[in-house]
Amino acid sequence: MPSVPGVIRLIDPADDRDMRAVFDVGIAAKTFDLPWFSPINFSSWLIQMRTPDPEDAQELYAYFDADGTCLGTNLLFIPLEDNTDKVYSLVDVAPEHRRKGVGSALVEHGLARARALGRTKVFAETLVPGAFDEQHGFVRFARSSGFSQGWDDIARHLALPVPQERLSRLAQSAAVRYVGDYRIETFAGRVPEVHLPGLAELMRLLAVDSPSGDIDFDAEAVSPDRLRRMYDREEEQGRIHLSALAVHDESGAVVAQSDLTMEPPIDFAVQLGTYVHREHRGHRLGMAVKVANLQQLQRDHPGPAFVRTMNAETNVHMVSVNVDLGFEIVETSTEWVMDPTTR
Ligand SMILES: CC(C)(COP(=O)(O)OP(=O)(O)OC[C@H]1O[C@@H](n2cnc3c(N)ncnc32)[C@H](O)[C@@H]1OP(=O)(O)O)[C@@H](O)C(=O)NCCC(=O)NCCS
């Protein structure tokens, strides 16, 4: 029981007042804990939260005290088409209201919701500076809530601009391994229709092939239509999305992809997935698409101070590409997992 009396309510995304309160708690929690964090813009977040995704439901819960002040939030992601044994729970508590039991109440409430949905795995995430630290408050919270450590992802940042000489050298050393069989194409915004089926297939497989400890993930239900809806939403949000693809010359198939996005205000860029199809590995295509996208970023968007990326440390090939590019470790993100039916 929290030491501050209150209630947990499901938030209606159409309710401007509640959405503002929830947004402010999330921003306060992240600004307090993450030195690099730059708040996203409220209108863009509203678009994100108000655009239903038929493949992935979201339920937003918040803890309000007796005065109606929002003290903490829990955003649940509920996959509907794939990975239907899982729920993802993101809990944030306002810095001035921590250690009052609010986080625990939100976690318990999320576990009950997962049980009601018949799910057997609930995931949570902690982000701590530097290496994994058993003593860190968030890690202690995850353990005291009953989660087990799933796997660690390492967050790295790359200061921009990367010296052109380094990018050219890495691009050339990759090119000798693929030119003649593959070509690299870059795009800002929508990827052309002709490439969407191939790109969707790569993104489907990314979740299966990314290291995730002992936990299995189904291929994600990514379709050309889902990508089109993502581009529509990003255009509405004013988000910049840069893609680099490797195309197999002989078949015309898309065999590798890498994505960067930036959210106004453009303080930093986020590296989304980079993926090379299993049958086309060993040609330095991972490096090639990443470098091509960074060159596109630096040519057309001089604003961001760094690129942020997150990988499992066991993903040795991707980590070595990142180290060659100059990425440096900033944080460890741990994925925690629990079976809610055992509680
Ligand atoms: C982690 C977080 C959600 C905890 O919220 P909270 O409301 O302060 O958590 P609770 O008060 O319910 O804490 C429950 C127990 O977790 C442990 N704990 C929580 N914060 C801790 C800290 N800073 N240091 C040590 N132990 C801590 C304690 O055992 C605590 O019980 P106690 O206060 O009786 O000793 C909050 O700090 C937060 O928003 N962090 C940023 C987001 C995040 O990491 N979320 C992921 C959660 S898995």
The ligand as an SDF file (V2000), in Angstrom:
LIG
                    3D

 48 50  0  0  0  0  0  0  0  0999 V2000
   12.0450    2.7900  -10.1910 C   0  0  0  0  0  0  0  0  0  0  0  0
   10.8580    3.6740   -9.8020 C   0  0  0  0  0  0  0  0  0  0  0  0
    9.6600    3.3540  -10.7040 C   0  0  0  0  0  0  0  0  0  0  0  0
   10.4960    3.3740   -8.3340 C   0  0  0  0  0  0  0  0  0  0  0  0
    9.2880    4.0680   -7.9680 O   0  0  0  0  0  0  0  0  0  0  0  0
    8.9340    4.3120   -6.4140 P   0  0  0  0  0  0  0  0  0  0  0  0
    7.5310    4.7820   -6.3440 O   0  0  0  0  0  0  0  0  0  0  0  0
    9.9730    5.1700   -5.7890 O   0  0  0  0  0  0  0  0  0  0  0  0
    9.0600    2.8130   -5.8450 O   0  0  0  0  0  0  0  0  0  0  0  0
    8.5220    2.2510   -4.4400 P   0  0  0  0  0  0  0  0  0  0  0  0
    8.3620    3.3720   -3.4650 O   0  0  0  0  0  0  0  0  0  0  0  0
    7.3100    1.4330   -4.7140 O   0  0  0  0  0  0  0  0  0  0  0  0
    9.7430    1.3140   -3.9970 O   0  0  0  0  0  0  0  0  0  0  0  0
    9.5750   -0.0650   -3.6640 C   0  0  0  0  0  0  0  0  0  0  0  0
   10.8950   -0.6510   -3.2010 C   0  0  0  0  0  0  0  0  0  0  0  0
   11.8360   -0.6270   -4.2920 O   0  0  0  0  0  0  0  0  0  0  0  0
   13.1870   -0.3760   -3.7380 C   0  0  0  0  0  0  0  0  0  0  0  0
   13.6540    0.9490   -4.2030 N   0  0  0  0  0  0  0  0  0  0  0  0
   12.9510    1.8280   -4.9630 C   0  0  0  0  0  0  0  0  0  0  0  0
   13.7210    2.9110   -5.2160 N   0  0  0  0  0  0  0  0  0  0  0  0
   14.8990    2.7120   -4.6070 C   0  0  0  0  0  0  0  0  0  0  0  0
   16.1000    3.4820   -4.4710 C   0  0  0  0  0  0  0  0  0  0  0  0
   16.2190    4.6810   -5.0800 N   0  0  0  0  0  0  0  0  0  0  0  0
   17.1250    2.9730   -3.7820 N   0  0  0  0  0  0  0  0  0  0  0  0
   17.0250    1.7530   -3.1860 C   0  0  0  0  0  0  0  0  0  0  0  0
   15.9100    0.9810   -3.2450 N   0  0  0  0  0  0  0  0  0  0  0  0
   14.8700    1.4610   -3.9480 C   0  0  0  0  0  0  0  0  0  0  0  0
   13.0150   -0.3620   -2.2350 C   0  0  0  0  0  0  0  0  0  0  0  0
   13.1620   -1.6930   -1.8030 O   0  0  0  0  0  0  0  0  0  0  0  0
   11.5750    0.1220   -2.1000 C   0  0  0  0  0  0  0  0  0  0  0  0
   10.9980   -0.2490   -0.8630 O   0  0  0  0  0  0  0  0  0  0  0  0
   11.2670    0.6830    0.4550 P   0  0  0  0  0  0  0  0  0  0  0  0
   11.0970    2.1180    0.0310 O   0  0  0  0  0  0  0  0  0  0  0  0
   10.2100    0.2090    1.4250 O   0  0  0  0  0  0  0  0  0  0  0  0
   12.6750    0.4020    0.8730 O   0  0  0  0  0  0  0  0  0  0  0  0
   11.1970    5.1980   -9.9090 C   0  0  0  0  0  0  0  0  0  0  0  0
   12.4360    5.4470   -9.2450 O   0  0  0  0  0  0  0  0  0  0  0  0
   11.3090    5.6910  -11.3210 C   0  0  0  0  0  0  0  0  0  0  0  0
   10.3720    6.2730  -11.8650 O   0  0  0  0  0  0  0  0  0  0  0  0
   12.5010    5.4720  -11.9610 N   0  0  0  0  0  0  0  0  0  0  0  0
   12.6790    5.8170  -13.3660 C   0  0  0  0  0  0  0  0  0  0  0  0
   11.9570    4.8430  -14.2730 C   0  0  0  0  0  0  0  0  0  0  0  0
   12.3270    3.3680  -14.0680 C   0  0  0  0  0  0  0  0  0  0  0  0
   13.4880    2.9900  -13.8760 O   0  0  0  0  0  0  0  0  0  0  0  0
   11.3250    2.5110  -14.2070 N   0  0  0  0  0  0  0  0  0  0  0  0
   11.5550    1.0710  -14.2870 C   0  0  0  0  0  0  0  0  0  0  0  0
   11.0160    0.3060  -13.1510 C   0  0  0  0  0  0  0  0  0  0  0  0
   11.3480   -1.4510  -13.3750 S   0  0  0  0  0  0  0  0  0  0  0  0
  1  2  1  0
  2  3  1  0
  2  4  1  0
  2 36  1  0
  4  5  1  0
  5  6  1  0
  6  7  2  0
  6  8  1  0
  6  9  1  0
  9 10  1  0
 10 11  2  0
 10 12  1  0
 10 13  1  0
 13 14  1  0
 14 15  1  0
 15 16  1  0
 15 30  1  0
 16 17  1  0
 17 18  1  0
 17 28  1  0
 18 19  1  0
 18 27  1  0
 19 20  2  0
 20 21  1  0
 21 22  1  0
 21 27  2  0
 22 23  1  0
 22 24  2  0
 24 25  1  0
 25 26  2  0
 26 27  1  0
 28 29  1  0
 28 30  1  0
 30 31  1  0
 31 32  1  0
 32 33  2  0
 32 34  1  0
 32 35  1  0
 36 37  1  0
 36 38  1  0
 38 39  2  0
 38 40  1  0
 40 41  1  0
 41 42  1  0
 42 43  1  0
 43 44  2  0
 43 45  1  0
 45 46  1  0
 46 47  1  0
 47 48  1  0
M  END
$$$$
